[in-house]
Amino acid sequence: MKTQDILKELEFNNGTFPRKAVEQAIAAKKQIIPELLSIVKEATQNAQELVYQESYIAHIYAMYLLAQFRERRAYPLIVDFFSIPGEITLDLTGDVVTEDLGRILASVSHGDTSLMEELVENENANEYVRNAALIGMLILVARGEKSRQEVMAYYQSLFRGKLERKPSHAWGGLVSCCTDLYPEEVLEDIEQAYEDDLVEEMFIGFSRVKEHLARGKRWVLHNVEGNRRRTFIGDTVKEMEWWACFRAPEPRRTVKVRTKKQTKVGRNDPCPCGSGKKYKRCCGSKHR
């Protein structure tokens, strides 16, 4: 397939995963990367309009493919897209933010957390996006591209002034990420965050923090390193082909409607129409 044919297949969702087009895109990596970068950039510029094109999906393929390619140039473009205030980025990407954005950011960052830090500290960015940026840094530690000490030092700076002290999912995400990296250095900060009602107990309870501390640092770090959700994007086909939007709808069940059983009328019986004639001389004659 030619590059433009591939891109055309990836532009809109028709209810079927375009495996061949995605595989061809991966095979044509060198030629298609500039096109994918342009798609992400244009999605940022035209975000308001794209909201009304419900089946448009090219920007999502572009992000996953660029993450699989570990394309550095995609990093600022993806951050720009997810810096759009409000709910619009969630509207345009569905569950990508809560499921895989952290992995996408980590994949294209190559250990550079500066733009993820900008997202976390951006009060206008969506709170779920900010949480995903925190997870991106955690993934860099899990994959050995950033030291635990560096990331924990940054997390601590958030507790101590860089993150506005008002309740949000960013606070829950911060506590969760610290917990997954063993929260010994920030335990007092975490306790204060709970006292100040900054963290939703439904998001992460303090009992989980204490549980991880009790398990020990070695177990906790080994656990995060082995977590498949704390990895880079490796295969766009495997990441996306199972999505519900690509599943054929289940066939409708046929509902059998019971009808009232008709009483058989004899030929010499009175016609049920009420004419007074015998059935054979009236309506029965029509069925001969």
Residue frames as qw, qx, qy, qz and C-alpha x, y, z in Angstrom:
[[0.000, 0.886, 0.463, 0.000, 0.00, 0.00, 0.00],
 [0.340, 0.530, -0.042, 0.776, 1.11, 3.55, -0.74],
 [0.204, -0.083, -0.526, 0.821, 1.51, 5.94, 2.16],
 [0.346, -0.039, -0.015, -0.937, -1.61, 7.92, 1.26],
 [0.670, -0.169, -0.604, -0.397, -3.64, 4.72, 0.96],
 [0.493, -0.165, -0.728, 0.446, -2.50, 3.65, 4.41],
 [0.011, -0.069, -0.343, 0.937, -3.42, 7.02, 5.90],
 [0.501, -0.124, -0.318, -0.795, -6.82, 6.91, 4.25],
 [0.659, -0.213, -0.717, -0.081, -7.51, 3.52, 5.87],
 [0.450, -0.224, -0.607, 0.616, -6.54, 4.95, 9.26],
 [0.042, -0.280, -0.013, -0.959, -8.52, 8.18, 9.03],
 [0.603, -0.249, 0.058, -0.756, -11.95, 7.03, 10.16],
 [0.255, -0.098, 0.928, -0.254, -13.27, 4.13, 12.21],
 [0.578, 0.029, -0.457, -0.675, -15.68, 1.98, 10.21],
 [0.836, -0.291, 0.186, -0.426, -16.11, -0.58, 12.98],
 [0.983, 0.084, -0.038, 0.160, -13.32, -2.94, 11.88],
 [0.471, -0.728, 0.334, 0.369, -9.70, -2.82, 12.96],
 [0.652, 0.730, -0.183, -0.092, -7.57, -2.09, 9.85],
 [0.811, -0.423, 0.326, 0.238, -4.85, -4.60, 10.66],
 [0.759, 0.349, 0.271, 0.479, -3.31, -4.60, 7.20],
 [0.197, 0.884, 0.031, 0.424, -3.05, -0.81, 7.08],
 [0.508, -0.823, 0.247, -0.070, -1.47, -0.66, 10.56],
 [0.857, -0.190, 0.354, 0.323, 1.02, -3.37, 9.66],
 [0.606, 0.582, 0.212, 0.499, 1.85, -1.55, 6.44],
 [0.098, -0.954, 0.072, -0.274, 2.34, 1.66, 8.41],
 [0.699, -0.622, 0.331, 0.126, 4.81, -0.11, 10.69],
 [0.818, 0.139, 0.359, 0.427, 6.64, -1.55, 7.69],
 [0.402, 0.677, 0.182, 0.590, 6.82, 1.92, 6.08],
 [0.507, -0.678, -0.301, 0.439, 8.06, 3.55, 9.30],
 [0.411, -0.227, 0.148, 0.870, 10.55, 5.96, 7.70],
 [0.035, 0.315, 0.500, 0.806, 8.11, 7.31, 5.13],
 [0.342, -0.657, -0.597, -0.309, 5.09, 7.53, 7.38],
 [0.461, -0.428, -0.441, 0.640, 6.56, 9.19, 10.49],
 [0.079, -0.042, 0.054, 0.995, 6.41, 12.74, 9.03],
 [0.371, -0.363, -0.549, -0.655, 2.76, 12.16, 8.09],
 [0.563, -0.506, -0.640, 0.134, 1.92, 10.92, 11.58],
 [0.341, -0.273, -0.279, 0.855, 3.59, 13.95, 13.16],
 [0.119, -0.134, -0.282, -0.943, 1.50, 16.20, 10.94],
 [0.472, -0.460, -0.673, -0.336, -1.69, 14.38, 11.96],
 [0.491, -0.496, -0.541, 0.469, -1.01, 15.00, 15.67],
 [0.195, -0.168, -0.037, 0.966, -0.15, 18.65, 15.03],
 [0.250, -0.235, -0.464, -0.817, -3.28, 19.20, 12.94],
 [0.480, -0.504, -0.717, -0.040, -5.43, 17.48, 15.56],
 [0.349, -0.424, -0.390, 0.739, -4.27, 20.06, 18.10],
 [0.008, -0.089, 0.193, 0.977, -5.01, 22.92, 15.72],
 [0.445, -0.154, -0.492, -0.732, -8.44, 21.58, 14.75],
 [0.068, -0.070, -0.915, 0.391, -9.52, 20.00, 18.02],
 [0.383, 0.275, 0.384, -0.794, -12.81, 21.89, 18.26],
 [0.610, 0.327, -0.358, -0.627, -13.88, 20.78, 14.79],
 [0.369, 0.201, -0.905, -0.064, -12.80, 17.18, 15.28],
 [0.279, 0.035, 0.747, -0.602, -15.15, 16.78, 18.24],
 [0.656, 0.360, 0.177, -0.640, -18.01, 16.75, 15.73],
 [0.653, 0.399, -0.588, -0.264, -16.36, 14.03, 13.61],
 [0.764, -0.428, 0.367, -0.313, -17.06, 11.13, 15.93],
 [0.981, 0.112, 0.135, 0.080, -15.52, 8.46, 13.73],
 [0.411, 0.797, -0.376, 0.235, -12.26, 10.35, 13.12],
 [0.878, -0.461, 0.105, 0.074, -9.43, 8.30, 14.64],
 [0.715, 0.560, -0.201, 0.367, -6.24, 9.09, 12.69],
 [0.054, -0.781, 0.407, -0.471, -4.72, 11.05, 15.59],
 [0.790, -0.439, 0.361, -0.229, -5.06, 8.05, 17.90],
 [0.948, 0.230, 0.059, 0.210, -3.35, 5.69, 15.45],
 [0.419, 0.755, -0.254, 0.436, -0.66, 8.34, 14.99],
 [0.372, -0.737, 0.419, -0.379, 0.04, 8.56, 18.73],
 [0.911, -0.237, 0.333, -0.062, 0.28, 4.80, 19.20],
 [0.855, 0.429, 0.021, 0.290, 2.47, 4.31, 16.13],
 [0.216, 0.807, -0.313, 0.452, 4.78, 7.18, 17.07],
 [0.602, -0.614, 0.426, -0.280, 5.03, 5.72, 20.57],
 [0.971, 0.025, 0.222, 0.084, 5.87, 2.29, 19.12],
 [0.680, 0.592, -0.079, 0.426, 8.54, 3.94, 16.94],
 [0.584, -0.585, -0.178, 0.535, 9.76, 5.85, 20.02],
 [0.404, 0.601, 0.234, 0.649, 9.79, 9.00, 17.92],
 [0.369, -0.329, -0.334, 0.803, 11.27, 11.88, 19.94],
 [0.016, -0.114, -0.242, -0.963, 9.75, 14.53, 17.69],
 [0.403, -0.506, -0.653, -0.394, 6.29, 13.38, 18.75],
 [0.417, -0.340, -0.618, 0.574, 6.90, 14.26, 22.41],
 [0.001, 0.233, 0.183, -0.955, 6.20, 18.03, 22.27],
 [0.352, -0.109, -0.511, -0.776, 3.37, 17.54, 19.79],
 [0.507, -0.378, -0.772, -0.064, 1.55, 15.03, 21.98],
 [0.298, -0.369, -0.509, 0.718, 2.08, 17.23, 25.05],
 [0.121, 0.062, -0.132, -0.982, 0.69, 20.23, 23.14],
 [0.448, -0.271, -0.668, -0.529, -2.41, 18.22, 22.21],
 [0.556, -0.461, -0.680, 0.125, -3.06, 17.08, 25.77],
 [0.236, -0.175, -0.323, 0.900, -2.42, 20.58, 27.13],
 [0.243, -0.396, -0.425, -0.777, -5.73, 21.70, 25.63],
 [0.226, -0.123, 0.584, -0.770, -7.88, 22.77, 28.62],
 [0.688, 0.033, 0.158, -0.707, -11.05, 21.07, 29.73],
 [0.768, 0.020, 0.613, -0.183, -12.61, 17.84, 28.53],
 [0.630, 0.645, -0.202, -0.384, -11.85, 18.13, 24.82],
 [0.195, 0.523, -0.826, -0.081, -8.83, 15.82, 24.81],
 [0.388, 0.002, 0.875, -0.289, -10.88, 13.16, 26.58],
 [0.664, 0.512, 0.264, -0.478, -13.67, 13.63, 24.05],
 [0.542, 0.683, -0.402, -0.278, -11.20, 13.11, 21.20],
 [0.294, 0.452, -0.839, 0.070, -9.35, 10.11, 22.63],
 [0.827, -0.284, -0.377, -0.306, -11.83, 8.21, 24.79],
 [0.846, -0.531, 0.028, 0.031, -10.10, 5.89, 27.26],
 [0.720, 0.453, -0.235, 0.471, -6.61, 6.54, 25.86],
 [0.063, -0.746, 0.320, -0.580, -5.91, 9.11, 28.58],
 [0.679, -0.513, 0.364, -0.378, -6.70, 6.82, 31.49],
 [0.990, 0.019, 0.137, 0.016, -5.40, 3.62, 29.91],
 [0.855, 0.153, 0.154, 0.471, -2.27, 4.42, 27.91],
 [0.212, 0.948, -0.044, 0.233, -1.31, 8.10, 27.83],
 [0.504, -0.766, 0.395, 0.064, 1.37, 7.60, 30.48],
 [0.802, -0.049, 0.508, 0.310, 2.88, 4.80, 28.39],
 [0.557, 0.727, 0.247, 0.317, 2.73, 6.91, 25.22],
 [0.064, -0.973, 0.181, -0.127, 4.46, 9.85, 26.89],
 [0.648, -0.565, 0.486, 0.157, 7.15, 7.63, 28.38],
 [0.821, 0.242, 0.434, 0.282, 7.73, 5.94, 25.02],
 [0.487, 0.758, 0.150, 0.407, 8.45, 9.17, 23.14],
 [0.287, -0.952, 0.097, -0.050, 10.28, 11.00, 25.95],
 [0.770, 0.347, -0.370, 0.387, 13.51, 8.95, 26.02],
 [0.624, -0.291, -0.450, 0.569, 13.99, 9.76, 29.68],
 [0.095, 0.209, -0.044, 0.972, 13.24, 13.48, 29.38],
 [0.153, -0.567, -0.776, 0.229, 10.59, 14.34, 31.97],
 [0.100, -0.176, -0.086, 0.975, 10.57, 18.11, 31.40],
 [0.339, -0.143, -0.424, -0.828, 7.43, 18.19, 29.23],
 [0.520, -0.410, -0.747, -0.056, 5.61, 15.73, 31.47],
 [0.320, -0.343, -0.477, 0.743, 6.43, 18.03, 34.37],
 [0.120, 0.010, -0.153, -0.981, 4.90, 20.92, 32.45],
 [0.480, -0.314, -0.647, -0.502, 1.70, 18.90, 32.02],
 [0.497, -0.398, -0.700, 0.322, 1.56, 17.97, 35.69],
 [0.244, -0.363, -0.313, 0.843, 1.99, 21.59, 36.77],
 [0.116, -0.167, -0.412, -0.888, -0.42, 22.97, 34.17],
 [0.243, 0.235, 0.673, -0.658, -3.54, 23.85, 36.19],
 [0.548, 0.376, -0.085, -0.742, -5.54, 24.27, 32.98],
 [0.354, 0.216, -0.864, -0.285, -4.80, 20.75, 31.72],
 [0.802, -0.280, -0.305, -0.431, -7.34, 18.03, 32.38],
 [0.512, -0.606, 0.534, -0.293, -6.76, 16.37, 35.76],
 [0.956, 0.032, 0.291, -0.011, -6.71, 12.88, 34.21],
 [0.664, 0.672, -0.171, 0.280, -4.05, 14.07, 31.74],
 [0.098, -0.788, 0.483, -0.368, -1.95, 15.40, 34.61],
 [0.806, -0.333, 0.452, -0.188, -2.28, 12.06, 36.34],
 [0.924, 0.354, 0.089, 0.111, -1.13, 10.28, 33.16],
 [0.371, 0.791, -0.359, 0.328, 1.99, 12.47, 33.04],
 [0.468, -0.626, 0.548, -0.299, 2.84, 11.37, 36.57],
 [0.931, 0.000, 0.359, -0.060, 2.46, 7.76, 35.48],
 [0.706, 0.673, -0.159, 0.153, 4.74, 8.43, 32.50],
 [0.016, 0.764, -0.562, 0.315, 7.58, 9.31, 34.89],
 [0.740, -0.322, 0.533, -0.255, 6.88, 6.21, 36.96],
 [0.931, 0.342, 0.128, -0.006, 7.18, 4.10, 33.79],
 [0.437, 0.775, -0.396, 0.227, 10.58, 5.63, 33.03],
 [0.349, -0.588, 0.663, -0.306, 11.78, 4.40, 36.41],
 [0.876, -0.006, 0.431, -0.216, 10.25, 0.95, 35.87],
 [0.851, 0.509, 0.062, 0.116, 12.01, 0.69, 32.49],
 [0.757, -0.311, 0.096, 0.567, 15.36, 1.94, 33.77],
 [0.428, 0.577, 0.217, 0.661, 15.44, 5.23, 31.84],
 [0.154, -0.738, 0.146, -0.640, 15.18, 7.42, 34.93],
 [0.327, 0.091, -0.799, 0.497, 16.42, 6.86, 38.45],
 [0.404, -0.642, -0.651, 0.003, 13.99, 6.40, 41.28],
 [0.397, -0.452, -0.278, 0.749, 15.79, 9.13, 43.25],
 [0.071, 0.017, 0.284, 0.956, 15.26, 11.72, 40.50],
 [0.322, -0.432, -0.613, -0.578, 11.59, 11.02, 40.07],
 [0.493, -0.592, -0.595, 0.228, 10.86, 10.79, 43.78],
 [0.306, -0.288, -0.144, 0.896, 12.63, 14.13, 44.29],
 [0.136, -0.173, -0.386, -0.896, 10.31, 15.68, 41.70],
 [0.458, -0.520, -0.682, -0.232, 7.25, 14.05, 43.27],
 [0.458, -0.481, -0.478, 0.575, 8.32, 15.47, 46.61],
 [0.127, -0.087, 0.069, 0.986, 8.58, 18.96, 45.11],
 [0.306, -0.398, -0.577, -0.644, 4.93, 18.62, 44.04],
 [0.519, -0.573, -0.612, 0.164, 3.89, 17.88, 47.61],
 [0.454, -0.509, -0.237, 0.692, 5.85, 20.89, 48.79],
 [0.028, 0.644, 0.062, -0.762, 4.49, 23.63, 46.56],
 [0.001, 0.215, -0.642, -0.736, 4.59, 22.80, 42.84],
 [0.184, -0.381, -0.835, -0.352, 1.10, 21.26, 42.85],
 [0.309, -0.393, 0.040, -0.865, -1.77, 23.53, 43.84],
 [0.010, -0.028, -0.897, 0.440, -3.29, 22.39, 47.10],
 [0.627, 0.117, 0.145, -0.757, -6.84, 21.69, 46.01],
 [0.687, 0.012, 0.718, -0.111, -8.45, 18.26, 45.58],
 [0.612, 0.558, -0.327, -0.454, -7.99, 16.62, 42.19],
 [0.995, 0.096, 0.027, 0.016, -7.11, 13.31, 40.55],
 [0.482, 0.679, -0.421, 0.359, -3.59, 14.68, 40.21],
 [0.333, -0.600, 0.571, -0.451, -3.20, 14.36, 43.98],
 [0.918, -0.093, 0.318, -0.220, -4.49, 10.81, 43.95],
 [0.844, 0.494, -0.152, 0.145, -2.15, 10.03, 41.06],
 [0.152, 0.743, -0.519, 0.394, 0.79, 11.54, 42.92],
 [0.602, -0.437, 0.561, -0.363, 0.15, 9.42, 46.00],
 [0.961, 0.166, 0.179, -0.127, -0.37, 6.32, 43.86],
 [0.682, 0.626, -0.305, 0.224, 2.87, 6.81, 41.91],
 [0.098, -0.680, 0.596, -0.416, 4.86, 7.43, 45.10],
 [0.804, -0.245, 0.433, -0.326, 3.35, 4.31, 46.62],
 [0.944, 0.328, 0.033, 0.007, 4.41, 2.24, 43.60],
 [0.541, 0.628, -0.396, 0.396, 7.99, 3.51, 43.98],
 [0.649, -0.333, -0.527, 0.436, 8.04, 2.92, 47.76],
 [0.036, -0.853, -0.192, -0.485, 6.98, 6.12, 49.54],
 [0.674, -0.411, -0.373, 0.488, 9.40, 6.24, 52.46],
 [0.349, 0.035, -0.040, 0.936, 10.76, 9.75, 51.67],
 [0.211, -0.270, -0.214, -0.915, 7.33, 11.33, 51.27],
 [0.333, -0.401, -0.849, 0.085, 5.30, 9.53, 53.92],
 [0.118, -0.477, -0.445, 0.749, 4.77, 12.66, 56.02],
 [0.165, 0.196, -0.302, -0.918, 3.79, 14.59, 52.89],
 [0.342, -0.217, -0.813, -0.418, 1.26, 11.90, 51.99],
 [0.265, -0.468, -0.752, 0.381, -0.21, 11.92, 55.48],
 [0.003, -0.408, -0.166, 0.898, -0.60, 15.71, 55.29],
 [0.235, 0.024, -0.569, -0.787, -2.29, 15.44, 51.88],
 [0.349, -0.393, -0.841, -0.131, -4.89, 13.09, 53.38],
 [0.215, -0.488, -0.541, 0.650, -5.37, 15.39, 56.38],
 [0.085, 0.370, -0.083, -0.922, -5.97, 18.30, 54.01],
 [0.621, 0.468, 0.563, -0.279, -8.54, 16.24, 52.05],
 [0.212, 0.641, -0.459, -0.578, -6.56, 16.55, 48.82],
 [0.141, 0.202, -0.933, -0.262, -6.76, 12.83, 48.00],
 [0.772, -0.094, -0.120, -0.617, -9.95, 10.91, 47.31],
 [0.510, -0.314, 0.773, -0.207, -10.00, 7.73, 49.41],
 [0.850, 0.354, 0.322, -0.219, -11.86, 6.03, 46.56],
 [0.550, 0.752, -0.364, -0.026, -8.87, 6.71, 44.28],
 [0.640, 0.220, -0.643, 0.359, -6.28, 5.36, 46.69],
 [0.656, -0.720, -0.151, -0.169, -6.74, 4.70, 50.37],
 [0.099, -0.796, 0.547, -0.239, -4.02, 5.36, 52.92],
 [0.858, -0.251, 0.432, -0.118, -4.20, 1.66, 53.80],
 [0.873, 0.452, 0.038, 0.179, -2.59, 0.84, 50.44],
 [0.209, 0.831, -0.396, 0.331, 0.29, 3.20, 51.21],
 [0.518, -0.579, 0.563, -0.282, 0.91, 1.44, 54.52],
 [0.958, 0.081, 0.269, -0.060, 0.59, -1.97, 52.86],
 [0.715, 0.627, -0.172, 0.258, 3.36, -1.16, 50.35],
 [0.066, -0.774, 0.510, -0.370, 5.59, 0.16, 53.12],
 [0.761, -0.362, 0.477, -0.248, 5.05, -3.07, 55.04],
 [0.948, 0.303, 0.093, 0.032, 5.99, -5.23, 52.02],
 [0.624, -0.475, 0.316, 0.535, 9.38, -3.61, 51.76],
 [0.178, 0.755, -0.277, -0.567, 11.23, -1.60, 49.14],
 [0.131, -0.286, 0.864, 0.394, 12.61, -4.54, 47.20],
 [0.310, 0.395, 0.865, -0.017, 9.20, -6.17, 46.71],
 [0.270, 0.792, 0.299, -0.458, 7.55, -2.90, 45.73],
 [0.123, 0.694, -0.449, -0.549, 10.12, -2.00, 43.07],
 [0.180, -0.094, 0.938, 0.282, 10.18, -5.53, 41.69],
 [0.337, 0.542, 0.738, -0.219, 6.39, -5.41, 41.45],
 [0.300, 0.815, 0.056, -0.493, 6.33, -2.19, 39.42],
 [0.010, -0.530, 0.699, 0.479, 9.08, -3.43, 37.09],
 [0.164, 0.063, 0.967, 0.182, 7.03, -6.53, 36.31],
 [0.377, 0.574, 0.513, -0.514, 3.75, -4.69, 35.77],
 [0.452, 0.304, 0.637, 0.546, 2.78, -4.95, 32.09],
 [0.088, 0.913, 0.380, 0.122, 0.92, -1.62, 32.38],
 [0.295, -0.883, 0.196, 0.309, 4.24, 0.02, 33.23],
 [0.656, -0.029, 0.536, 0.531, 5.87, -0.64, 29.87],
 [0.087, 0.405, -0.333, -0.847, 6.44, 1.24, 26.64],
 [0.763, 0.455, 0.155, -0.433, 4.07, 0.88, 23.69],
 [0.391, -0.382, 0.768, 0.335, 5.52, -2.04, 21.74],
 [0.127, 0.168, 0.867, 0.452, 2.93, -3.21, 19.22],
 [0.338, 0.100, 0.019, -0.936, 0.11, -0.97, 18.02],
 [0.562, -0.080, -0.679, -0.465, -1.81, -3.95, 16.62],
 [0.478, -0.249, -0.800, 0.261, -1.90, -5.73, 19.98],
 [0.064, -0.163, -0.417, 0.892, -2.62, -2.49, 21.81],
 [0.353, 0.205, -0.006, -0.913, -5.67, -1.53, 19.71],
 [0.342, -0.002, -0.790, -0.509, -7.17, -4.51, 17.87],
 [0.240, -0.331, -0.892, 0.196, -9.24, -5.68, 20.86],
 [0.121, 0.105, 0.249, -0.955, -10.96, -2.30, 21.43],
 [0.357, 0.453, 0.743, -0.340, -14.73, -2.43, 21.68],
 [0.372, 0.677, -0.025, -0.635, -15.15, 0.05, 18.81],
 [0.267, 0.444, -0.737, -0.433, -13.71, -2.58, 16.44],
 [0.242, 0.067, 0.957, -0.145, -15.97, -5.43, 17.54],
 [0.284, -0.238, -0.653, -0.661, -18.87, -6.42, 15.37],
 [0.505, -0.215, 0.313, -0.775, -22.16, -5.86, 17.22],
 [0.262, 0.033, 0.953, -0.151, -23.79, -8.98, 18.54],
 [0.214, -0.243, -0.703, -0.633, -26.63, -10.19, 16.32],
 [0.485, -0.204, 0.212, -0.823, -30.04, -9.27, 17.56],
 [0.192, 0.061, 0.959, -0.198, -31.87, -12.07, 19.26],
 [0.353, -0.224, -0.602, -0.680, -35.01, -13.14, 17.46],
 [0.313, 0.013, 0.633, -0.707, -37.97, -12.79, 19.77],
 [0.168, -0.255, -0.884, -0.354, -40.71, -15.28, 19.11],
 [0.379, -0.050, 0.226, -0.896, -44.13, -13.78, 19.63],
 [0.154, 0.227, 0.958, -0.088, -46.83, -16.20, 20.58],
 [0.367, -0.064, -0.307, -0.876, -50.03, -15.76, 18.63],
 [0.618, 0.012, 0.528, -0.583, -53.43, -16.90, 19.75],
 [0.177, -0.006, 0.944, 0.278, -54.20, -20.30, 18.33],
 [0.491, 0.098, -0.212, -0.840, -57.11, -20.12, 15.89],
 [0.599, 0.098, 0.728, -0.320, -60.02, -22.55, 16.31],
 [0.061, -0.024, 0.812, 0.580, -60.61, -24.62, 13.19],
 [0.539, 0.290, 0.208, -0.763, -64.00, -23.88, 11.53],
 [0.485, 0.169, 0.849, 0.125, -65.88, -26.74, 9.91],
 [0.049, 0.110, 0.585, 0.802, -67.26, -26.33, 6.41],
 [0.285, -0.553, -0.682, -0.385, -70.85, -26.63, 7.60],
 [0.343, -0.501, -0.498, 0.619, -70.36, -24.48, 10.72],
 [0.099, 0.955, 0.273, -0.058, -71.73, -20.94, 10.92],
 [0.565, 0.533, -0.079, 0.625, -69.27, -18.51, 9.37],
 [0.506, -0.450, -0.368, 0.637, -67.33, -16.65, 12.14],
 [0.162, 0.181, 0.152, 0.958, -67.82, -13.35, 10.27],
 [0.185, 0.349, 0.569, -0.721, -71.41, -13.25, 11.53],
 [0.288, 0.104, -0.482, -0.821, -73.17, -13.38, 8.15],
 [0.719, 0.057, 0.419, -0.552, -75.42, -16.27, 9.24],
 [0.800, 0.418, -0.346, -0.256, -74.31, -18.35, 6.29],
 [0.952, -0.200, 0.134, 0.191, -72.41, -21.61, 6.46],
 [0.384, -0.684, 0.404, 0.470, -68.66, -21.20, 6.34],
 [0.536, 0.060, 0.691, 0.482, -68.40, -23.09, 3.02],
 [0.291, 0.743, 0.536, 0.274, -70.88, -20.66, 1.44],
 [0.111, -0.992, -0.043, 0.037, -69.23, -17.54, 2.87],
 [0.107, -0.869, 0.473, 0.100, -65.61, -16.85, 3.86],
 [0.723, -0.215, 0.642, 0.137, -64.62, -20.48, 3.35],
 [0.736, 0.593, 0.313, 0.095, -65.24, -20.11, -0.36],
 [0.175, 0.950, -0.259, -0.007, -62.41, -17.54, -0.53],
 [0.360, -0.638, 0.680, 0.041, -59.81, -20.08, 0.64],
 [0.908, 0.199, 0.365, -0.048, -60.58, -22.74, -1.89]]
